[in-house]
Every structure is written in C-alpha cells, then in structure tokens.
Amino acid sequence: MNDGTFNVINVRVTFRNIPIHSLARFSFKDLAAASEAFKKIPGVSECVILQTQSRVEIFTVNAMETDSPDLRSSEGKTLIISKIRETWQSLTELEQYDIDHFDQILEVYVNTDVYLHLLKLACGLESVVVGNETILGELKATILGAKLAKTSDKILNKLFDTVILTATRIRNSTQINKGAKSLGEMAVKIAEQNAGLDAKKRVLLMGTGETAAMVAKSLNKKAYPFDVCSMTIERATGFSKILGGKPIGFKEALKEFNKFDFVFVATTSDYFALTFDNLKLTMENNTKGTMILDISDPRTVDDTVMTLPGIKLMFRDQLTEMEERDLKAQEETIIAVEKIIAKEIAVIEATMKLIEQGPQVTDVFASVDALRKKELEKTLELLGETDEKKIKIITDLTTAIVDGILPKPTVAKK
C-alpha cells in the first residue's frame, strides 16, 4: 500500500442498536483468525477487532488503488462494506433476521469520524456507564493482541496508541471516572444494605436489556452467582454467554421463585411480569422471605405482590435520588471532556496525516507545533502566569506531548 492511499473504516454493532443478548451472535470465537479473514478482503491491509460485553467493532485500513473506486464514494464504500458484511456473516452464528437487517444494524464510519468515536470511547463517553475505566484496559488489550497477531500495522497501531495516550491524559485531568456508578451498582448496593446480599444468597435477574446488563456486571464484579431469565430461553442463553449467569426459562423461574433470596427485575415489558396471580401458588407457603427490587422503567411488578407471604418489594424510585445526584455531578465533567476532545481530535488528524503524507513530515509537524504554541499562549494568558520558571515548565510539557505523538522531523546531512 502506498502512502496517501488509505482510509480507516470502523464497522460496529453495539448495545445502542441491538439488544445485548443478541451480541453473542455477532461475536467472533477467535479474534486473530477473524482479523486475518478480514485482511484477505481485496484492498484491506490491517484489521483490529474490539469485542467486549457491549460491542463488536471492526477497524480496517483499506487501500485506494488508482484503478479502484474511491472508498469515500458511495460506490467504493458499498463495495468494501459488502465484503466486510459477507465475511462477518461467514464467521459467526447469525440468524436469518440478523442477516436480513444487517444494513440497518451496522454503523459505518470513515477516517475523522472513526478517530472521534475511538477517542470518545476511550474516554468513557460511549460506555454503558459513562466514565467506566474498563474500556480503556480493553482497548489496550485489543491493540496489543493485534500487534502480537500481526493483523495491525503502522496505521492502526499509531491510531490506537495515540488515542490511548490522549484519553489517559484527558481522564487524569478531568477525573471522569471518579464516582462513576451504574444503576446496576446502586441496585446491588441497596440489596446488600437492605437484604444482606452476598455470594451465599440465591439471586435471580429478570431481563436481558441494558439495565439488566448493568446489574449482571455489578454482580460479576462482586462474584455473586445468579440465574438469569427472560421471556424466552434463547434470550437468556444469549445474554449469559456475554454477561454470565445461569439461563433459565421464565416459567421455570416462577415455579422456583420461593427458592430465591433476591430478585432483580430489569425488564422492558409494557405489562406486569410479576403479579399476585402468577406467584400465588409458589409463594403461599414461603417462609424464608424474598426481596424483589424492580428497577424497570416503567415498573413491571404489580403492587399486589407485596401481599404475598415473605415478599419485600422495592422500586426504582428509591434509587432515583442517588441516581440523579450522580448524573448531575457528571454532567459538568462530560462537557469538559467533550471540549478537550474537540481540540485533541485536530492533533490526532495531524498524526494520521503524517503517516499518509509521508514526505510532508516537516509541514505537518510545523502545523501541529503552531497549534501548540497558539493554545499555550491562550492558556498562559488565562492563568495570568508571569513566572519564567513556571512558564518554561508548562512550555516543556506541551512540547514533550507533541514530540511524543509526532516525531520531530530531522534534516538530512549533506
């Protein structure tokens, strides 16, 4: 592949566009083998696959040969995405519904939009729990695995390394991860405080959506075993493959309801999943007690359930105050992170152009260094800093950051 003739493409499926229990069908069993398969697509020279509990993302570098359609054009884009889709389908266990709706499910981005997404992702803005640190570690492990498998090369290596470095600085300066708590973490904490939830208690999680995923992650973090059920055993099984838990059918869960010490209800039903009638026979002789925490929105547990023996029922309303307080505190931090990202993306674009343009290293470096000086002057003016030693320290720091991302051009000896 010649310099100046590539596009970076990101094709992804995430919790934002399909149910989490369906992600298992889009996942790859062997990431290295899958990456090699994508690299065999004509024009693809590099591939990195990011696969987590909430997303499957493919990053590729695609050549733009002079006799091929420009991948930025609708014709070229359709061609490469079609090949990626076909390869994806051949490597996974997609159902016919997934195949028929692949075009509606996939998100596709090119170049700057990829850089922006990856930086936001690394900073925690694209996570189920905003600010969550887990994704940064997953990105580091992903690019390390790609380097070892040699499915990535100078372009994706530079992109991921630069994004990880930049995101780390943004996280450290804004503390966006500080106090980041999901609804699931709050729910588990409430269960511990009000019902003595621990690893010895039998727990049931009802639901396989985003909220249920938060609860499952929190239970896993505490090493609390749990059963998971949905209206179909297929959904429960798909969910458990990604987020753990023992899948059981909904009817089976109702029959064994009196055996559970704690039940988290996190469904998206538009009707009551638990009622007096469907629990009456199971719970009429209940003696040990069962606590139910309904964190669905809207509620999916009927109030009449509270009249059954041994049942203690709590609703999401009791978590709302805690949830609103955390969200309010995080709003200002998110705005601060987004402002920094808006500036940093220009540096990342320059970094990628440095690879693309090859001989024009000096021009790119000069452009980035000029941007550094401009931002430095504005910052020093805002701080009102006049101490020469402090100014030198700040100047040296900004210079080191740029040098760490963009190698300073050297002049060849005559």
N, C-alpha and C positions, 0 to 999 in steps of 0.2 A: 504494500500500500504506500503510495506516495504522499508526502506531506501536503496539506492543504486540500485533501480529497476525502474527508471523512465526516460522518455525522455520528453523534452519540444518541442512541434511541433508548427510551425506557418504556417497556410494556408491562402493565401490572394489573393484578387483581387483589383487592384489599377488602377489609371489613366494611369499608364505606359503600361498596357496590354489590356485595353478595353476603348472605348470612355466614357467620363464622363456621357453622357446622358443614358448610359446603366447600370451604377452603381445602379440606383434605383431598378432595377430588382433583384440585388444580396443583397439588404439591408433587414434587419430584422425590423419588426414593433415593437417588444417587445424584447429588448436585454436580459433581465433577463430570460424570458421564453425560448428564443433561446439557451442561455447558459445552462440552465437546460436540454434542449433536447440533446445537445451535450454531457453533462455529463452522459446521460443514455447509451451512446455507451460503450460496454464492454471494460474495461481497462482504460477509461477516468475518472480521479478523480477531475480535475479542468478545468475551462474554463473561458476565458476572451475574449470579443468581442470588438474590436476597430472599430467604424464606424464613418466616417467623410464624408465631401463632396468629398473627392478624394480617399477614400479607404474603404474596408471592410476587416478586418483581424481577424482571429480566432486563439487564443493561447490556447493550451491544454496541460495538463500533462497526460501522458499515462503510465500505469504500464507495466512492462515487467515480466510477470509471468514465472516461470521456465518451465511450460508446454505449453507456447505460443511462436510463432515465435518472434525473436528479432526484435523490431520495427525499428532498424537501418538496418536490412537486407531488400532486395528488396521485399521479401515475406511479412514480417511484415508491412513494410511501405505501401505497396499496400493495405493491409487489412484495416488498420486504416484510410487511406486517402479515401478509397472507402466508408467506413461508414460515414465519415465526409461529403463527397460529397452527399451521399444519403440523409442525414439529412438536409443539406443546401438546397437541391432541394425541400424537402418537406415543408420547412418553408418560401419559397419565391415564387415570381411570374416569374420564369424563362421561357423564350421562348424555343422552340424546338432547335433553333440554339445554344443557350447557353448550353443546355444540351448535345447536340452532340459534342460541342467543349470544354466541361468543363476541360478535361485533358490538353488542350493547353492554357486555360485561367488561371488556378490556378498556383500560385507559392507556392512551398512547401519547408520548411527549418526545420532543426533539431538542437537542442542544441546550440553550439557555433555560428552557422550561425544566429540563432534566436537572441541571445544576441547582436551580432554585428549589425544586422538590427535594433533592437529596440533602441540601443544607437544612431545609425546614425539618426534614425527617430526622436528621442527626441532632438537631437542637431540641427535638421532642414535641414539635408543634403538630406533627401528623400522627402521633400515638393515640391509642385509646385513652390513656391517662397523660394529659399534657405535661411535658417536662420529665417524663419517665426516663431514667438513665439506662434502662435495659437495652434500648435500641442502639445506643452508641457502641456498646460492647458487641452487639450482634453485627453491626457494620464492620467493626474491626476484625471480627472472626471471619466474616464473609470475604473481605478482600484478602486476608491472609490465606484463606483456603484456596481462593482463585489464583493467588501468586504461586502457591505450592503446587497446584494442579496445572499451572502454566496455561490457564484459559484466559487470563488477563495479561495485558502488556502495558507499554508505557502510557497509553492514553487513559485507560480506566484506573490503572494504578495511581497515576498522578491526580486524577479527579477524586477518587476515594480518599487518598492520603491528604489532599488539600482540604477537602470538606471536613474530614475528621479533626484535623488540626484547628480549622476555623471554628467548628462547632464547640470544640473543647474550650477555646478561649471565650466564646460567647456564653457558654454555660457557666464558666467560672466567674465571669464579670457580672452576670445578671442573677445567678443563683436560681434559675428557673426550676431546677429540680427540687429546691428546698420546700419541704412540706407538701409535695405533690401526692395527693391521695385520691384514689378512685372511690366510686360509690361502693364497689365491692369491698375495699379495705375498711370503709366505715361500717358496712354491714357486718363484716366478720368481727370487728371490734365490739360492736353492740352485742353480738351474740356471745362473745367472751365475757363481757361485763354483766349481762343480764341472764345468761343461761349456763355459764361456766363451760363454754365450748372449748374442747381440747381434742387431742388426737384419739382419745378413747371413745368419744361420742360418735354415734352413727348419724351421718349427715346426708340429707337429700337436697340436690339442687334441681329445681324445676325450671326448664327453659334452656335455650341454646343460642340466644342472641347476644348482642354486645354487652348488655348489663350482666347477663349470666357469665360471660367470659371474664368480666372483672372479678366476679365472686370466685370463679374457678381459679384464677391466677392468685388471688389472695389466699385461698385455701391451700393451694400448692406451696405457696411461699412459707406457710406455717406447717407444712407437712401434715395437714389434716385430710385423711381419706374421705371420699364422698361418692355417692351414687348420683347419676345424672339421668333425668328423664325428659322426654318431650312427647308430643302427641304421636310421633312415630318413632319406632326403634331405630330407623335409619338415621334420623336427625341426631338422636342421642349418640349413636355409634360414631358418626362423622365428627361430632363435637369432641367426644372422648379421645379420638385419635390425635387431635390437636392439643387439647387442654386437659387431658387426663380424666379421671373419674371412671366409675364402672357404669356402663349404659344399661338401663332397664326400661321396660315399657311403661307407659302411663298407667294402664290398668293394673299391672303388677305393683307399681308404686302405691296405688290406692289400697290394694289388698294388704300391703306390708306397712301401711302408714304408722300404725301404733308402735312399730319397732324403731322408728327414727326419733332421735333426741332433738334434732333441729332440722327445720326445713326452710330453705331459702327459695322464695318464689320470685322468679325474674323472667316472666313471660311477656309476650307482646299480643296476647289474646284480646279479643274485643268482647269476651264473655267471661264469666266466673269459672276458673279452672278447678277451684276447690269450693265445695258447698256443703251445707249440712247433710243433704241427701246422699252425696257420693262418698261421704266419710262416716256416716252414721253407723253402719254395720261394723266397720273396722274399729271405731273409736268408742263404742258404747261400753266396753269393758276395760278401757285403757286406765292403767293405774300408775304408770311411771311418769307420764307427762311429756308433752311435745310442744316445743316453741316454734311458731311459724313467723317468719319475717317476710312480709310481702313488699318488695321494692319495685314492683311493676308499676308502670305509668301508662294507662290508668290501673287502678287496683284490679287484681284478678282473684282475690279471696273474699268470699261473701262474709259479711259481719256475723251471720248466724253461726258460723263455725265456732265462735267463741263460747257458745252454749254447750258444746260437747265436752265430756269429761276429760280433764287433763290438758286441755288446749290453752296455750297462751298465745295471743295474736298481737303482732306489732306491724305498723305500716311505715311506708317510706316517709310520711310526714314527719316522723320522729327523727329522721336523718336530715331533713331539709335544711334546718338552721345551720348544722355543721357543714353541709354541702355548699350552701350559699356563701358562708363565711370564707371558705377555701377558694371558691370561684372568684369572689370579689378581690381577694388578695392577689390572685394570679393574673387578673385582667391587665393590671398595670405592667406586670413583668412581661406578659405576652407582647404588649405594644412595644416595649423597649427592645425585645428580641427581634421583632419584625423590622424595626427601624435599623438595627445593626445589620440584619440580613440584607436589607435593601442596599446598603453601602458595600458590604462584603461581596455581593454577587458580581460586582464590577471587577474585583480582583480575581475571582475565580474564572470569569470570562477571559480576562487577560492571560491567565495561566494556561488555559486551553488553547488560546490563540498562539501562544508562544510555541506550543507543540505543533500546531497546524501550520504556522507560517515559516517555521524553520529558520531561514537566513535572516529574517527580520527581528532577531532577538534584541538588538540594541534599541530599536524603535519601541517594542513592547515594554521593555524594562524602563525606558525613559518615560513612557506614558504612565505606567504604574507608579514610578517614583515621583512624578509630578503630582499625581493624585495624593500620594502620601504626604508630600510637603504642604499641599493645599489644606488637607484635613488637619495636619499638625498645627498649622498657623491658626486655624479657626479654633481648635481646642485650647491652645495656649492663651488665645485672646479671651475665650470664655472663662478660663481659670484665673486670668489676671496674673499669670505667673511671670516673675521677673528674675528670679534666682537663676543665675547662669548654670550652676551645677545641676539643679533640678531639670532645667531645660535640656541640658546635654543628656541626662539620663533618659528622659522621655524620647528625645530625638534618636538616641542609640537604640532604644527599644523598638520604635517604629521601623527603623532601618533594618534591624535584625529580623523582624517579622516578614518584611518584604523579601529580604535576602533568603529567608527560609523557604519561601514559596517560589520565588523566581530567582534562578541563579544569575548573578551579576555577569553581564557579557564581558568577555576578555578580548583584548586586542592582539591579534596575531603578530608575532615578532617577525620583523623583516630580515 
